[in-house]
Amino acid sequence: MAAFYACAGPNTGVSLIHNPRFPALVSQALSTFHRLKQLSPDIFLMMHPADQFAGKLDRLRASVLPNPLYDPAAWHKMLDDSEAEFRQRVATEQAALQRR
């Protein structure tokens, strides 16, 4: 199975907490991480896959097997890293709000 991961989270500068345009942003983002972790793709692509393809294009063009992008563990590592970064953004924003 293959998956496409288009966005690691809200852009920098977007308020995560008390966002009037998206009041459930944090809970919905965490729910999305949970749902995505139910998948187990063999290959996944990012929106900007330059790093993923670096050094692999010739092997991809030559149809080398296993596919140079095959890495079943990469999906969960990427999601874990993305979720940790998101949670850190939430914690930082919460701390800033408490200091006010």
The first five atom37 places (N, CA, C, CB, O) and aatype in JSON, in Angstrom:
{
  "aatype": [12, 0, 0, 13, 18, 0, 4, 0, 7, 14, 2, 16, 7, 19, 15, 10, 9, 8, 2, 14, 1, 13, 14, 0, 10, 19, 15, 5, 0, 10, 15, 16, 13, 8, 1, 10, 11, 5, 10, 15, 14, 3, 9, 13, 10, 12, 12, 8, 14, 0, 3, 5, 13, 0, 7, 11, 10, 3, 1, 10, 1, 0, 15, 19, 10, 14, 2, 14, 10, 18, 3, 14, 0, 0, 17, 8, 11, 12, 10, 3, 3, 15, 6, 0, 6, 13, 1, 5, 1, 19, 0, 16, 6, 5, 0, 0, 10, 5, 1, 1],
  "atom_mask": [
    [1, 1, 1, 1, 1],
    [1, 1, 1, 1, 1],
    [1, 1, 1, 1, 1],
    [1, 1, 1, 1, 1],
    [1, 1, 1, 1, 1],
    [1, 1, 1, 1, 1],
    [1, 1, 1, 1, 1],
    [1, 1, 1, 1, 1],
    [1, 1, 1, 0, 1],
    [1, 1, 1, 1, 1],
    [1, 1, 1, 1, 1],
    [1, 1, 1, 1, 1],
    [1, 1, 1, 0, 1],
    [1, 1, 1, 1, 1],
    [1, 1, 1, 1, 1],
    [1, 1, 1, 1, 1],
    [1, 1, 1, 1, 1],
    [1, 1, 1, 1, 1],
    [1, 1, 1, 1, 1],
    [1, 1, 1, 1, 1],
    [1, 1, 1, 1, 1],
    [1, 1, 1, 1, 1],
    [1, 1, 1, 1, 1],
    [1, 1, 1, 1, 1],
    [1, 1, 1, 1, 1],
    [1, 1, 1, 1, 1],
    [1, 1, 1, 1, 1],
    [1, 1, 1, 1, 1],
    [1, 1, 1, 1, 1],
    [1, 1, 1, 1, 1],
    [1, 1, 1, 1, 1],
    [1, 1, 1, 1, 1],
    [1, 1, 1, 1, 1],
    [1, 1, 1, 1, 1],
    [1, 1, 1, 1, 1],
    [1, 1, 1, 1, 1],
    [1, 1, 1, 1, 1],
    [1, 1, 1, 1, 1],
    [1, 1, 1, 1, 1],
    [1, 1, 1, 1, 1],
    [1, 1, 1, 1, 1],
    [1, 1, 1, 1, 1],
    [1, 1, 1, 1, 1],
    [1, 1, 1, 1, 1],
    [1, 1, 1, 1, 1],
    [1, 1, 1, 1, 1],
    [1, 1, 1, 1, 1],
    [1, 1, 1, 1, 1],
    [1, 1, 1, 1, 1],
    [1, 1, 1, 1, 1],
    [1, 1, 1, 1, 1],
    [1, 1, 1, 1, 1],
    [1, 1, 1, 1, 1],
    [1, 1, 1, 1, 1],
    [1, 1, 1, 0, 1],
    [1, 1, 1, 1, 1],
    [1, 1, 1, 1, 1],
    [1, 1, 1, 1, 1],
    [1, 1, 1, 1, 1],
    [1, 1, 1, 1, 1],
    [1, 1, 1, 1, 1],
    [1, 1, 1, 1, 1],
    [1, 1, 1, 1, 1],
    [1, 1, 1, 1, 1],
    [1, 1, 1, 1, 1],
    [1, 1, 1, 1, 1],
    [1, 1, 1, 1, 1],
    [1, 1, 1, 1, 1],
    [1, 1, 1, 1, 1],
    [1, 1, 1, 1, 1],
    [1, 1, 1, 1, 1],
    [1, 1, 1, 1, 1],
    [1, 1, 1, 1, 1],
    [1, 1, 1, 1, 1],
    [1, 1, 1, 1, 1],
    [1, 1, 1, 1, 1],
    [1, 1, 1, 1, 1],
    [1, 1, 1, 1, 1],
    [1, 1, 1, 1, 1],
    [1, 1, 1, 1, 1],
    [1, 1, 1, 1, 1],
    [1, 1, 1, 1, 1],
    [1, 1, 1, 1, 1],
    [1, 1, 1, 1, 1],
    [1, 1, 1, 1, 1],
    [1, 1, 1, 1, 1],
    [1, 1, 1, 1, 1],
    [1, 1, 1, 1, 1],
    [1, 1, 1, 1, 1],
    [1, 1, 1, 1, 1],
    [1, 1, 1, 1, 1],
    [1, 1, 1, 1, 1],
    [1, 1, 1, 1, 1],
    [1, 1, 1, 1, 1],
    [1, 1, 1, 1, 1],
    [1, 1, 1, 1, 1],
    [1, 1, 1, 1, 1],
    [1, 1, 1, 1, 1],
    [1, 1, 1, 1, 1],
    [1, 1, 1, 1, 1]
  ],
  "atom_positions": [
    [[0.84, -1.17, 0.0], [0.0, 0.0, 0.0], [0.89, 1.24, 0.0], [-0.96, -0.01, 1.21], [1.98, 1.24, 0.58]],
    [[0.42, 2.28, -0.65], [1.11, 3.57, -0.67], [0.21, 4.63, -0.06], [1.53, 3.96, -2.12], [-1.01, 4.54, -0.14]],
    [[0.82, 5.64, 0.54], [0.07, 6.75, 1.14], [0.74, 8.05, 0.74], [-0.01, 6.61, 2.69], [1.93, 8.09, 0.44]],
    [[-0.04, 9.11, 0.74], [0.45, 10.44, 0.44], [0.17, 11.32, 1.64], [-0.22, 11.02, -0.85], [-0.97, 11.46, 2.06]],
    [[1.21, 11.92, 2.18], [1.08, 12.79, 3.35], [1.33, 14.22, 2.9], [2.08, 12.39, 4.5], [2.45, 14.59, 2.57]],
    [[0.26, 15.01, 2.88], [0.34, 16.33, 2.27], [0.69, 17.46, 3.23], [-0.95, 16.63, 1.63], [1.16, 18.5, 2.78]],
    [[0.49, 17.29, 4.52], [0.7, 18.42, 5.41], [1.05, 17.92, 6.8], [-0.55, 19.33, 5.46], [0.38, 17.05, 7.35]],
    [[2.11, 18.48, 7.36], [2.55, 18.07, 8.7], [1.84, 18.83, 9.81], [4.04, 18.24, 8.83], [2.07, 18.55, 10.98]],
    [[1.02, 19.78, 9.47], [0.29, 20.53, 10.48], [0.05, 21.95, 10.03], [0.0, 0.0, 0.0], [0.46, 22.35, 8.94]],
    [[-0.61, 22.72, 10.87], [-0.88, 24.12, 10.54], [0.41, 24.9, 10.33], [-1.73, 24.78, 11.64], [1.44, 24.61, 10.95]],
    [[0.36, 25.87, 9.46], [1.53, 26.71, 9.19], [1.98, 27.42, 10.45], [1.22, 27.72, 8.08], [1.18, 27.68, 11.36]],
    [[3.25, 27.74, 10.5], [3.8, 28.53, 11.59], [3.03, 29.85, 11.65], [5.33, 28.77, 11.41], [2.74, 30.45, 10.62]],
    [[2.71, 30.28, 12.83], [1.99, 31.53, 13.0], [0.49, 31.35, 13.14], [0.0, 0.0, 0.0], [-0.2, 32.26, 13.59]],
    [[-0.02, 30.18, 12.78], [-1.45, 29.91, 12.95], [-1.68, 29.57, 14.42], [-1.93, 28.74, 12.01], [-1.02, 28.7, 14.98]],
    [[-2.63, 30.27, 15.01], [-2.96, 30.02, 16.41], [-3.62, 28.64, 16.53], [-3.9, 31.13, 16.97], [-4.59, 28.34, 15.84]],
    [[-3.07, 27.82, 17.41], [-3.6, 26.48, 17.6], [-4.71, 26.47, 18.66], [-2.49, 25.52, 18.0], [-5.68, 25.72, 18.54]],
    [[-4.56, 27.29, 19.67], [-5.48, 27.33, 20.79], [-6.33, 28.61, 20.68], [-4.72, 27.28, 22.15], [-5.81, 29.68, 20.37]],
    [[-7.6, 28.46, 20.93], [-8.54, 29.59, 20.86], [-8.56, 30.22, 19.47], [-8.18, 30.66, 21.91], [-8.66, 31.43, 19.33]],
    [[-8.46, 29.4, 18.47], [-8.5, 29.88, 17.09], [-9.97, 30.05, 16.7], [-7.76, 28.9, 16.1], [-10.69, 29.06, 16.57]],
    [[-10.43, 31.29, 16.51], [-11.85, 31.5, 16.22], [-12.3, 30.89, 14.89], [-12.16, 32.98, 16.21], [-13.48, 30.56, 14.73]],
    [[-11.39, 30.73, 13.95], [-11.74, 30.15, 12.66], [-11.77, 28.63, 12.71], [-10.76, 30.6, 11.6], [-12.42, 27.98, 11.89]],
    [[-11.07, 28.06, 13.69], [-10.97, 26.6, 13.77], [-10.85, 26.21, 15.24], [-9.74, 26.08, 12.95], [-9.79, 25.78, 15.69]],
    [[-11.94, 26.35, 16.0], [-11.89, 26.12, 17.44], [-11.48, 24.7, 17.85], [-13.21, 26.43, 18.04], [-10.97, 24.51, 18.96]],
    [[-11.69, 23.72, 17.01], [-11.35, 22.33, 17.36], [-10.05, 21.87, 16.69], [-12.49, 21.4, 16.96], [-9.84, 20.67, 16.53]],
    [[-9.2, 22.81, 16.32], [-7.98, 22.48, 15.58], [-7.14, 21.44, 16.3], [-7.16, 23.75, 15.35], [-6.74, 20.44, 15.68]],
    [[-6.85, 21.63, 17.56], [-5.97, 20.71, 18.29], [-6.58, 19.32, 18.37], [-5.68, 21.25, 19.7], [-5.91, 18.34, 18.04]],
    [[-7.82, 19.21, 18.8], [-8.43, 17.89, 18.95], [-8.57, 17.19, 17.59], [-9.81, 18.01, 19.63], [-8.36, 15.98, 17.5]],
    [[-8.91, 17.93, 16.56], [-9.04, 17.3, 15.24], [-7.68, 16.88, 14.67], [-9.73, 18.26, 14.27], [-7.58, 15.83, 14.03]],
    [[-6.65, 17.67, 14.91], [-5.32, 17.29, 14.44], [-4.85, 16.02, 15.15], [-4.3, 18.44, 14.68], [-4.31, 15.12, 14.51]],
    [[-5.05, 15.96, 16.45], [-4.64, 14.76, 17.2], [-5.45, 13.54, 16.76], [-4.8, 14.98, 18.71], [-4.92, 12.43, 16.69]],
    [[-6.72, 13.73, 16.46], [-7.55, 12.65, 15.95], [-7.05, 12.17, 14.59], [-9.02, 13.11, 15.85], [-7.06, 10.98, 14.3]],
    [[-6.62, 13.11, 13.77], [-6.08, 12.75, 12.45], [-4.8, 11.94, 12.59], [-5.82, 14.01, 11.61], [-4.62, 10.94, 11.89]],
    [[-3.91, 12.35, 13.49], [-2.7, 11.55, 13.73], [-3.08, 10.13, 14.13], [-1.81, 12.21, 14.83], [-2.5, 9.16, 13.64]],
    [[-4.05, 10.01, 15.02], [-4.49, 8.68, 15.47], [-4.99, 7.84, 14.3], [-5.59, 8.81, 16.54], [-4.63, 6.67, 14.17]],
    [[-5.82, 8.44, 13.44], [-6.37, 7.7, 12.29], [-5.27, 7.32, 11.31], [-7.44, 8.54, 11.57], [-5.26, 6.2, 10.79]],
    [[-4.34, 8.23, 11.06], [-3.26, 7.93, 10.12], [-2.37, 6.79, 10.63], [-2.41, 9.18, 9.87], [-1.83, 6.02, 9.84]],
    [[-2.21, 6.7, 11.94], [-1.38, 5.64, 12.51], [-2.02, 4.26, 12.35], [-1.12, 5.91, 13.98], [-1.35, 3.24, 12.58]],
    [[-3.29, 4.21, 11.97], [-3.94, 2.93, 11.72], [-3.52, 2.36, 10.38], [-5.47, 3.09, 11.78], [-3.7, 1.17, 10.12]],
    [[-2.97, 3.2, 9.51], [-2.5, 2.75, 8.2], [-1.09, 2.18, 8.34], [-2.51, 3.92, 7.18], [-0.36, 2.52, 9.26]],
    [[-0.73, 1.31, 7.43], [0.62, 0.75, 7.4], [1.13, 0.66, 5.96], [0.64, -0.65, 8.07], [1.31, -0.43, 5.43]],
    [[1.35, 1.82, 5.34], [1.81, 1.77, 3.95], [3.26, 1.3, 3.85], [1.68, 3.15, 3.31], [4.07, 1.53, 4.75]],
    [[3.56, 0.64, 2.76], [4.93, 0.22, 2.47], [5.75, 1.38, 1.95], [4.94, -0.94, 1.46], [6.96, 1.46, 2.16]],
    [[5.06, 2.29, 1.26], [5.67, 3.47, 0.66], [4.77, 4.65, 0.98], [5.87, 3.3, -0.9], [3.54, 4.54, 0.93]],
    [[5.37, 5.79, 1.3], [4.57, 7.0, 1.42], [5.34, 8.14, 0.77], [4.24, 7.32, 2.9], [6.56, 8.13, 0.7]],
    [[4.59, 9.11, 0.31], [5.18, 10.28, -0.31], [4.74, 11.52, 0.44], [4.79, 10.38, -1.8], [3.61, 11.61, 0.92]],
    [[5.65, 12.46, 0.54], [5.36, 13.75, 1.15], [4.94, 14.72, 0.05], [6.59, 14.29, 1.95], [5.13, 14.44, -1.13]],
    [[4.38, 15.85, 0.45], [3.96, 16.85, -0.51], [5.16, 17.36, -1.33], [3.27, 18.02, 0.21], [5.04, 17.6, -2.53]],
    [[6.3, 17.52, -0.68], [7.53, 17.97, -1.34], [8.56, 16.85, -1.15], [8.04, 19.36, -0.75], [9.36, 16.91, -0.21]],
    [[8.56, 15.86, -2.03], [9.35, 14.64, -1.79], [10.82, 14.7, -2.22], [8.71, 13.51, -2.48], [11.44, 13.65, -2.38]],
    [[11.38, 15.87, -2.42], [12.76, 15.95, -2.91], [13.73, 15.13, -2.06], [13.21, 17.41, -2.95], [14.57, 14.41, -2.6]],
    [[13.62, 15.24, -0.74], [14.53, 14.49, 0.14], [14.31, 12.98, 0.01], [14.34, 14.92, 1.6], [15.26, 12.21, 0.06]],
    [[13.06, 12.58, -0.15], [12.76, 11.15, -0.28], [13.35, 10.57, -1.57], [11.25, 10.93, -0.25], [13.77, 9.41, -1.6]],
    [[13.39, 11.37, -2.62], [13.86, 10.9, -3.91], [15.37, 11.08, -4.1], [13.12, 11.61, -5.01], [15.94, 10.54, -5.04]],
    [[16.0, 11.83, -3.22], [17.43, 12.1, -3.35], [18.22, 10.79, -3.4], [17.93, 12.97, -2.18], [18.1, 9.95, -2.51]],
    [[19.01, 10.64, -4.44], [19.84, 9.46, -4.6], [19.09, 8.21, -5.03], [0.0, 0.0, 0.0], [19.69, 7.13, -5.09]],
    [[17.81, 8.33, -5.33], [17.01, 7.15, -5.66], [16.42, 7.19, -7.06], [15.89, 6.99, -4.66], [15.89, 6.19, -7.54]],
    [[16.5, 8.33, -7.72], [15.84, 8.46, -9.02], [16.33, 7.45, -10.05], [16.04, 9.86, -9.55], [15.51, 6.87, -10.77]],
    [[17.62, 7.24, -10.15], [18.13, 6.27, -11.13], [17.61, 4.87, -10.84], [19.67, 6.27, -11.13], [17.26, 4.14, -11.77]],
    [[17.56, 4.49, -9.56], [17.04, 3.16, -9.21], [15.55, 3.06, -9.47], [17.34, 2.85, -7.75], [15.06, 2.01, -9.88]],
    [[14.81, 4.16, -9.22], [13.38, 4.16, -9.52], [13.14, 4.0, -11.02], [12.72, 5.46, -9.01], [12.29, 3.22, -11.44]],
    [[13.91, 4.76, -11.82], [13.76, 4.68, -13.27], [14.12, 3.3, -13.8], [14.63, 5.74, -13.95], [13.56, 2.85, -14.8]],
    [[15.05, 2.63, -13.14], [15.48, 1.3, -13.56], [14.58, 0.2, -13.0], [16.91, 1.05, -13.13], [14.83, -0.98, -13.23]],
    [[13.55, 0.57, -12.27], [12.61, -0.39, -11.66], [13.31, -1.4, -10.77], [11.84, -1.12, -12.75], [12.97, -2.58, -10.75]],
    [[14.3, -0.93, -10.02], [15.03, -1.78, -9.09], [14.05, -2.28, -8.01], [16.23, -1.01, -8.44], [13.19, -1.54, -7.53]],
    [[14.21, -3.55, -7.65], [13.4, -4.13, -6.59], [14.29, -4.55, -5.43], [12.58, -5.33, -7.11], [15.4, -5.03, -5.67]],
    [[13.87, -4.4, -4.22], [12.63, -3.76, -3.85], [12.68, -2.28, -4.21], [12.35, -3.95, -2.35], [13.76, -1.71, -4.38]],
    [[11.52, -1.69, -4.33], [11.41, -0.29, -4.68], [12.26, 0.52, -3.72], [9.94, 0.18, -4.66], [12.18, 0.31, -2.51]],
    [[13.06, 1.46, -4.22], [13.93, 2.26, -3.35], [13.17, 3.09, -2.31], [14.76, 3.19, -4.2], [13.76, 3.54, -1.33]],
    [[11.89, 3.29, -2.51], [11.08, 4.03, -1.53], [10.43, 3.13, -0.5], [10.01, 4.83, -2.25], [9.81, 3.6, 0.45]],
    [[10.58, 1.82, -0.68], [9.99, 0.85, 0.25], [10.64, 0.99, 1.62], [10.14, -0.6, -0.29], [11.84, 0.78, 1.77]],
    [[9.83, 1.34, 2.61], [10.31, 1.46, 3.98], [9.1, 1.47, 4.9], [11.17, 2.76, 4.17], [8.63, 2.54, 5.3]],
    [[8.57, 0.3, 5.25], [7.36, 0.23, 6.07], [7.46, 0.96, 7.41], [7.02, -1.19, 6.31], [6.44, 1.43, 7.92]],
    [[8.63, 1.07, 7.97], [8.79, 1.73, 9.28], [8.79, 3.25, 9.16], [10.08, 1.28, 9.95], [8.54, 3.95, 10.15]],
    [[9.05, 3.78, 7.98], [9.19, 5.23, 7.8], [7.88, 5.98, 8.08], [9.66, 5.54, 6.39], [7.91, 7.09, 8.61]],
    [[6.75, 5.4, 7.71], [5.45, 6.04, 7.91], [5.21, 6.37, 9.38], [4.33, 5.15, 7.39], [4.88, 7.5, 9.73]],
    [[5.38, 5.37, 10.24], [5.11, 5.57, 11.66], [6.14, 6.49, 12.31], [5.07, 4.23, 12.39], [5.8, 7.26, 13.21]],
    [[7.37, 6.43, 11.87], [8.39, 7.34, 12.4], [8.05, 8.78, 12.02], [9.8, 6.97, 11.87], [8.12, 9.67, 12.86]],
    [[7.67, 9.0, 10.76], [7.31, 10.34, 10.31], [6.11, 10.86, 11.1], [7.01, 10.33, 8.79], [6.11, 12.01, 11.53]],
    [[5.09, 10.02, 11.29], [3.91, 10.44, 12.05], [4.25, 10.73, 13.51], [2.82, 9.37, 11.99], [3.78, 11.72, 14.07]],
    [[5.07, 9.89, 14.11], [5.48, 10.11, 15.5], [6.22, 11.44, 15.63], [6.37, 8.95, 16.0], [5.97, 12.22, 16.55]],
    [[7.14, 11.71, 14.69], [7.89, 12.96, 14.7], [6.97, 14.16, 14.49], [8.99, 12.95, 13.63], [7.08, 15.17, 15.2]],
    [[6.06, 14.05, 13.54], [5.13, 15.15, 13.25], [4.21, 15.42, 14.44], [4.29, 14.83, 12.0], [3.96, 16.57, 14.79]],
    [[3.71, 14.35, 15.05], [2.84, 14.53, 16.2], [3.59, 15.15, 17.37], [2.22, 13.19, 16.61], [3.06, 16.01, 18.07]],
    [[4.82, 14.71, 17.59], [5.63, 15.28, 18.69], [5.87, 16.77, 18.46], [6.98, 14.54, 18.81], [5.78, 17.56, 19.4]],
    [[6.16, 17.16, 17.23], [6.35, 18.58, 16.92], [5.06, 19.36, 17.14], [6.84, 18.75, 15.46], [5.08, 20.46, 17.68]],
    [[3.94, 18.79, 16.73], [2.65, 19.44, 16.92], [2.34, 19.61, 18.41], [1.53, 18.62, 16.23], [1.94, 20.68, 18.84]],
    [[2.54, 18.55, 19.17], [2.28, 18.63, 20.61], [3.19, 19.65, 21.28], [2.47, 17.24, 21.27], [2.77, 20.33, 22.22]],
    [[4.42, 19.77, 20.81], [5.34, 20.77, 21.37], [4.85, 22.18, 21.05], [6.77, 20.57, 20.82], [4.93, 23.07, 21.89]],
    [[4.34, 22.38, 19.83], [3.76, 23.69, 19.48], [2.58, 24.02, 20.39], [3.31, 23.7, 18.0], [2.45, 25.15, 20.86]],
    [[1.73, 23.03, 20.64], [0.57, 23.24, 21.52], [1.06, 23.61, 22.92], [-0.33, 21.97, 21.57], [0.56, 24.56, 23.52]],
    [[2.03, 22.87, 23.45], [2.54, 23.14, 24.8], [3.17, 24.53, 24.88], [3.58, 22.07, 25.21], [2.97, 25.23, 25.87]],
    [[3.9, 24.91, 23.87], [4.53, 26.24, 23.85], [3.47, 27.33, 23.83], [5.46, 26.38, 22.63], [3.59, 28.33, 24.53]],
    [[2.44, 27.13, 23.03], [1.36, 28.11, 22.96], [0.58, 28.17, 24.28], [0.4, 27.77, 21.8], [0.21, 29.26, 24.73]],
    [[0.34, 27.02, 24.89], [-0.35, 27.0, 26.18], [0.46, 27.74, 27.25], [-0.62, 25.55, 26.63], [-0.09, 28.5, 28.04]],
    [[1.77, 27.52, 27.27], [2.64, 28.18, 28.23], [2.62, 29.7, 28.02], [4.07, 27.64, 28.13], [2.59, 30.46, 28.99]],
    [[2.64, 30.12, 26.78], [2.6, 31.56, 26.49], [1.29, 32.17, 26.95], [2.81, 31.81, 24.99], [1.27, 33.29, 27.46]],
    [[0.19, 31.45, 26.76], [-1.11, 31.96, 27.2], [-1.19, 32.06, 28.72], [-2.23, 31.06, 26.69], [-1.81, 32.98, 29.24]],
    [[-0.57, 31.14, 29.41], [-0.59, 31.16, 30.88], [0.24, 32.3, 31.45], [-0.09, 29.83, 31.42], [-0.03, 32.78, 32.55]],
    [[1.26, 32.73, 30.7], [2.13, 33.83, 31.17], [1.43, 35.18, 31.03], [3.45, 33.83, 30.38], [1.87, 36.16, 31.62]],
    [[0.38, 35.25, 30.26], [-0.31, 36.54, 30.05], [-1.06, 36.97, 31.25], [-1.25, 36.46, 28.88], [-1.7, 38.02, 31.24]]
  ]
}
